[in-house]
């Protein structure tokens, strides 16, 4: 009798595991759908972090980035694959690029969010162009990506490959430093990822 009880318990074990998996699957799907929707909302960003000295930025704080942008950044590592998928999205937003002109695309906003999540992504190495030290500086980034969609797609591939190669070596660093702008105040997610030294 005791042997039958153990045998029945062993038979039920795979069934329990299957039931748990079936119960968890919708939760994972909902989280992915929410992240996808959130990243899709980047097209509605109306202000990017640039220069902000408010300790607690509000919707009226120009240059601090709007709430959609920071909501994306707050998702931390879970949002990164969705941001990578957007790096070739040339949908123009209403947000102007300070000093360089033109409008941010969804891809530009997604990359800025990645730069806010991961410190020191080697932008120009992945872009395949040099930083213009003697001329317009960072405009070499904008000029290269706006020149041809192929440049954006290649950059997307390079960034994705860099992330795939390095993601297991990324560590979370608690910090109030905002990485993508001259902004003061508390970081909305309290830190960023860095490569292990």
BALOBA-1460 file (C-alpha; in Angstrom, 3 decimals):
// residues 197
<rec num="1" residu="x" x="0.000" y="0.000" z="0.000"/>
<rec num="2" residu="x" x="2.800" y="2.415" z="0.945"/>
<rec num="3" residu="x" x="4.492" y="1.709" z="-2.437"/>
<rec num="4" residu="x" x="1.287" y="2.596" z="-4.324"/>
<rec num="5" residu="x" x="1.043" y="5.956" z="-2.539"/>
<rec num="6" residu="x" x="4.635" y="6.821" z="-3.524"/>
<rec num="7" residu="x" x="4.059" y="5.654" z="-7.097"/>
<rec num="8" residu="x" x="0.885" y="7.776" z="-7.395"/>
<rec num="9" residu="x" x="2.706" y="10.814" z="-5.943"/>
<rec num="10" residu="x" x="5.501" y="10.434" z="-8.515"/>
<rec num="11" residu="x" x="2.940" y="10.197" z="-11.321"/>
<rec num="12" residu="x" x="1.239" y="13.395" z="-10.126"/>
<rec num="13" residu="x" x="4.492" y="15.385" z="-9.986"/>
<rec num="14" residu="x" x="4.754" y="16.042" z="-13.769"/>
<rec num="15" residu="x" x="1.054" y="16.935" z="-13.817"/>
<rec num="16" residu="x" x="1.569" y="19.491" z="-11.020"/>
<rec num="17" residu="x" x="4.496" y="20.997" z="-12.892"/>
<rec num="18" residu="x" x="2.395" y="21.269" z="-16.041"/>
<rec num="19" residu="x" x="-0.436" y="22.948" z="-14.143"/>
<rec num="20" residu="x" x="1.991" y="25.473" z="-12.581"/>
<rec num="21" residu="x" x="3.462" y="26.250" z="-15.988"/>
<rec num="22" residu="x" x="0.010" y="26.746" z="-17.490"/>
<rec num="23" residu="x" x="-0.923" y="29.082" z="-14.638"/>
<rec num="24" residu="x" x="2.269" y="31.154" z="-14.987"/>
<rec num="25" residu="x" x="2.200" y="31.433" z="-18.772"/>
<rec num="26" residu="x" x="-0.592" y="34.053" z="-18.893"/>
<rec num="27" residu="x" x="1.221" y="36.168" z="-16.299"/>
<rec num="28" residu="x" x="4.390" y="36.161" z="-18.397"/>
<rec num="29" residu="x" x="2.394" y="36.982" z="-21.512"/>
<rec num="30" residu="x" x="0.686" y="39.917" z="-19.760"/>
<rec num="31" residu="x" x="4.065" y="41.302" z="-18.623"/>
<rec num="32" residu="x" x="5.434" y="41.044" z="-22.169"/>
<rec num="33" residu="x" x="2.326" y="42.674" z="-23.603"/>
<rec num="34" residu="x" x="2.574" y="45.522" z="-21.062"/>
<rec num="35" residu="x" x="6.247" y="46.116" z="-21.913"/>
<rec num="36" residu="x" x="5.476" y="46.018" z="-25.620"/>
<rec num="37" residu="x" x="2.680" y="48.581" z="-25.182"/>
<rec num="38" residu="x" x="4.902" y="50.750" z="-23.028"/>
<rec num="39" residu="x" x="7.695" y="50.781" z="-25.611"/>
<rec num="40" residu="x" x="5.128" y="51.432" z="-28.355"/>
<rec num="41" residu="x" x="4.114" y="54.555" z="-26.413"/>
<rec num="42" residu="x" x="7.571" y="56.078" z="-26.986"/>
<rec num="43" residu="x" x="6.094" y="57.711" z="-30.098"/>
<rec num="44" residu="x" x="4.174" y="60.000" z="-27.717"/>
<rec num="45" residu="x" x="7.243" y="61.264" z="-25.839"/>
<rec num="46" residu="x" x="7.194" y="65.048" z="-25.979"/>
<rec num="47" residu="x" x="10.284" y="65.920" z="-23.922"/>
<rec num="48" residu="x" x="13.647" y="64.199" z="-23.623"/>
<rec num="49" residu="x" x="16.112" y="64.512" z="-20.757"/>
<rec num="50" residu="x" x="18.642" y="67.158" z="-21.669"/>
<rec num="51" residu="x" x="19.191" y="69.867" z="-19.067"/>
<rec num="52" residu="x" x="17.108" y="69.826" z="-15.917"/>
<rec num="53" residu="x" x="17.854" y="71.005" z="-12.425"/>
<rec num="54" residu="x" x="14.560" y="70.226" z="-10.715"/>
<rec num="55" residu="x" x="15.083" y="67.834" z="-7.832"/>
<rec num="56" residu="x" x="11.692" y="66.280" z="-8.556"/>
<rec num="57" residu="x" x="10.894" y="66.857" z="-12.254"/>
<rec num="58" residu="x" x="7.255" y="67.473" z="-13.098"/>
<rec num="59" residu="x" x="5.417" y="67.433" z="-16.394"/>
<rec num="60" residu="x" x="6.146" y="71.147" z="-16.642"/>
<rec num="61" residu="x" x="9.917" y="70.690" z="-16.214"/>
<rec num="62" residu="x" x="11.196" y="71.108" z="-19.771"/>
<rec num="63" residu="x" x="14.411" y="69.210" z="-20.447"/>
<rec num="64" residu="x" x="13.833" y="66.587" z="-17.756"/>
<rec num="65" residu="x" x="12.190" y="63.977" z="-19.978"/>
<rec num="66" residu="x" x="8.535" y="63.189" z="-19.857"/>
<rec num="67" residu="x" x="6.812" y="60.549" z="-17.776"/>
<rec num="68" residu="x" x="6.540" y="58.024" z="-20.618"/>
<rec num="69" residu="x" x="10.319" y="57.997" z="-21.080"/>
<rec num="70" residu="x" x="10.981" y="57.491" z="-17.364"/>
<rec num="71" residu="x" x="8.248" y="54.859" z="-17.054"/>
<rec num="72" residu="x" x="10.111" y="52.854" z="-19.710"/>
<rec num="73" residu="x" x="13.449" y="53.291" z="-17.909"/>
<rec num="74" residu="x" x="11.882" y="52.160" z="-14.606"/>
<rec num="75" residu="x" x="11.244" y="48.710" z="-16.110"/>
<rec num="76" residu="x" x="14.989" y="48.056" z="-15.910"/>
<rec num="77" residu="x" x="16.244" y="44.859" z="-17.550"/>
<rec num="78" residu="x" x="12.785" y="43.547" z="-18.494"/>
<rec num="79" residu="x" x="12.312" y="46.325" z="-21.055"/>
<rec num="80" residu="x" x="15.705" y="46.006" z="-22.791"/>
<rec num="81" residu="x" x="14.680" y="43.409" z="-25.435"/>
<rec num="82" residu="x" x="11.706" y="45.592" z="-26.398"/>
<rec num="83" residu="x" x="13.925" y="48.671" z="-26.691"/>
<rec num="84" residu="x" x="16.345" y="46.746" z="-28.904"/>
<rec num="85" residu="x" x="13.439" y="45.881" z="-31.197"/>
<rec num="86" residu="x" x="12.676" y="49.603" z="-31.622"/>
<rec num="87" residu="x" x="16.158" y="50.699" z="-32.692"/>
<rec num="88" residu="x" x="15.165" y="50.810" z="-36.359"/>
<rec num="89" residu="x" x="11.759" y="52.493" z="-35.852"/>
<rec num="90" residu="x" x="11.969" y="55.761" z="-37.802"/>
<rec num="91" residu="x" x="8.577" y="57.048" z="-36.627"/>
<rec num="92" residu="x" x="9.126" y="60.752" z="-35.924"/>
<rec num="93" residu="x" x="8.029" y="62.230" z="-32.621"/>
<rec num="94" residu="x" x="7.185" y="65.816" z="-31.737"/>
<rec num="95" residu="x" x="10.366" y="66.070" z="-29.647"/>
<rec num="96" residu="x" x="13.075" y="68.298" z="-31.097"/>
<rec num="97" residu="x" x="16.741" y="67.387" z="-30.881"/>
<rec num="98" residu="x" x="18.490" y="70.293" z="-29.099"/>
<rec num="99" residu="x" x="21.373" y="71.944" z="-30.984"/>
<rec num="100" residu="x" x="21.356" y="69.404" z="-33.845"/>
<rec num="101" residu="x" x="17.887" y="70.051" z="-35.202"/>
<rec num="102" residu="x" x="15.304" y="67.659" z="-36.468"/>
<rec num="103" residu="x" x="13.039" y="65.420" z="-34.461"/>
<rec num="104" residu="x" x="13.744" y="62.392" z="-32.318"/>
<rec num="105" residu="x" x="12.564" y="59.150" z="-33.839"/>
<rec num="106" residu="x" x="11.209" y="56.303" z="-31.727"/>
<rec num="107" residu="x" x="14.561" y="54.571" z="-32.366"/>
<rec num="108" residu="x" x="16.496" y="57.553" z="-30.950"/>
<rec num="109" residu="x" x="14.325" y="57.611" z="-27.831"/>
<rec num="110" residu="x" x="14.670" y="53.836" z="-27.393"/>
<rec num="111" residu="x" x="18.465" y="54.145" z="-27.627"/>
<rec num="112" residu="x" x="18.516" y="56.996" z="-25.115"/>
<rec num="113" residu="x" x="16.488" y="54.789" z="-22.731"/>
<rec num="114" residu="x" x="19.062" y="52.012" z="-23.230"/>
<rec num="115" residu="x" x="21.843" y="54.491" z="-22.451"/>
<rec num="116" residu="x" x="19.990" y="55.448" z="-19.280"/>
<rec num="117" residu="x" x="19.729" y="51.795" z="-18.274"/>
<rec num="118" residu="x" x="23.251" y="50.664" z="-19.232"/>
<rec num="119" residu="x" x="26.215" y="52.910" z="-18.526"/>
<rec num="120" residu="x" x="28.908" y="53.305" z="-21.171"/>
<rec num="121" residu="x" x="27.442" y="51.516" z="-24.182"/>
<rec num="122" residu="x" x="30.176" y="52.110" z="-26.804"/>
<rec num="123" residu="x" x="27.923" y="54.133" z="-29.115"/>
<rec num="124" residu="x" x="30.428" y="55.204" z="-31.752"/>
<rec num="125" residu="x" x="32.136" y="51.825" z="-31.884"/>
<rec num="126" residu="x" x="28.751" y="50.171" z="-32.531"/>
<rec num="127" residu="x" x="27.793" y="52.923" z="-34.951"/>
<rec num="128" residu="x" x="30.971" y="52.423" z="-36.968"/>
<rec num="129" residu="x" x="31.799" y="56.152" z="-37.148"/>
<rec num="130" residu="x" x="34.128" y="58.392" z="-35.182"/>
<rec num="131" residu="x" x="33.001" y="61.024" z="-32.728"/>
<rec num="132" residu="x" x="33.590" y="64.349" z="-34.501"/>
<rec num="133" residu="x" x="36.035" y="65.973" z="-32.036"/>
<rec num="134" residu="x" x="36.890" y="68.903" z="-34.300"/>
<rec num="135" residu="x" x="33.483" y="69.627" z="-35.766"/>
<rec num="136" residu="x" x="29.991" y="69.124" z="-34.531"/>
<rec num="137" residu="x" x="30.696" y="66.436" z="-31.910"/>
<rec num="138" residu="x" x="27.748" y="64.147" z="-31.293"/>
<rec num="139" residu="x" x="26.106" y="65.217" z="-34.556"/>
<rec num="140" residu="x" x="28.084" y="62.473" z="-36.287"/>
<rec num="141" residu="x" x="25.667" y="60.069" z="-34.520"/>
<rec num="142" residu="x" x="22.603" y="61.928" z="-35.837"/>
<rec num="143" residu="x" x="23.993" y="62.442" z="-39.343"/>
<rec num="144" residu="x" x="24.967" y="58.780" z="-39.752"/>
<rec num="145" residu="x" x="21.619" y="57.379" z="-38.610"/>
<rec num="146" residu="x" x="19.539" y="59.869" z="-40.584"/>
<rec num="147" residu="x" x="21.518" y="59.285" z="-43.773"/>
<rec num="148" residu="x" x="20.163" y="55.803" z="-44.553"/>
<rec num="149" residu="x" x="17.819" y="53.246" z="-42.953"/>
<rec num="150" residu="x" x="20.525" y="50.615" z="-43.555"/>
<rec num="151" residu="x" x="22.716" y="52.504" z="-41.067"/>
<rec num="152" residu="x" x="19.979" y="52.262" z="-38.443"/>
<rec num="153" residu="x" x="19.449" y="48.560" z="-39.052"/>
<rec num="154" residu="x" x="23.173" y="47.862" z="-38.835"/>
<rec num="155" residu="x" x="23.383" y="49.900" z="-35.627"/>
<rec num="156" residu="x" x="20.427" y="47.935" z="-34.218"/>
<rec num="157" residu="x" x="22.172" y="44.649" z="-35.040"/>
<rec num="158" residu="x" x="25.429" y="45.850" z="-33.484"/>
<rec num="159" residu="x" x="23.730" y="47.065" z="-30.298"/>
<rec num="160" residu="x" x="21.761" y="43.809" z="-29.978"/>
<rec num="161" residu="x" x="24.940" y="41.739" z="-30.483"/>
<rec num="162" residu="x" x="26.813" y="43.853" z="-27.938"/>
<rec num="163" residu="x" x="23.998" y="43.391" z="-25.410"/>
<rec num="164" residu="x" x="23.729" y="39.632" z="-26.038"/>
<rec num="165" residu="x" x="27.488" y="39.282" z="-25.591"/>
<rec num="166" residu="x" x="27.588" y="41.352" z="-22.387"/>
<rec num="167" residu="x" x="24.237" y="40.890" z="-20.627"/>
<rec num="168" residu="x" x="25.537" y="38.219" z="-18.246"/>
<rec num="169" residu="x" x="28.336" y="40.581" z="-17.196"/>
<rec num="170" residu="x" x="26.037" y="43.489" z="-16.367"/>
<rec num="171" residu="x" x="25.629" y="44.315" z="-12.701"/>
<rec num="172" residu="x" x="23.143" y="46.681" z="-11.070"/>
<rec num="173" residu="x" x="24.690" y="49.754" z="-9.457"/>
<rec num="174" residu="x" x="22.553" y="51.821" z="-7.100"/>
<rec num="175" residu="x" x="23.043" y="55.441" z="-8.085"/>
<rec num="176" residu="x" x="21.220" y="58.744" z="-8.390"/>
<rec num="177" residu="x" x="23.321" y="59.707" z="-11.444"/>
<rec num="178" residu="x" x="21.237" y="60.435" z="-14.521"/>
<rec num="179" residu="x" x="23.346" y="59.219" z="-17.426"/>
<rec num="180" residu="x" x="21.937" y="60.867" z="-20.536"/>
<rec num="181" residu="x" x="21.748" y="64.528" z="-19.622"/>
<rec num="182" residu="x" x="22.950" y="67.358" z="-17.432"/>
<rec num="183" residu="x" x="20.208" y="66.740" z="-14.936"/>
<rec num="184" residu="x" x="20.181" y="66.943" z="-11.170"/>
<rec num="185" residu="x" x="17.847" y="65.150" z="-8.833"/>
<rec num="186" residu="x" x="16.957" y="61.598" z="-7.953"/>
<rec num="187" residu="x" x="17.150" y="58.943" z="-10.635"/>
<rec num="188" residu="x" x="13.664" y="57.510" z="-11.222"/>
<rec num="189" residu="x" x="14.855" y="53.896" z="-10.931"/>
<rec num="190" residu="x" x="17.689" y="54.486" z="-8.486"/>
<rec num="191" residu="x" x="20.545" y="53.191" z="-10.602"/>
<rec num="192" residu="x" x="21.792" y="51.585" z="-13.776"/>
<rec num="193" residu="x" x="23.623" y="48.559" z="-15.132"/>
<rec num="194" residu="x" x="27.392" y="48.526" z="-15.701"/>
<rec num="195" residu="x" x="29.803" y="45.941" z="-17.041"/>
<rec num="196" residu="x" x="31.648" y="44.070" z="-14.314"/>
<rec num="197" residu="x" x="35.246" y="45.245" z="-14.105"/>
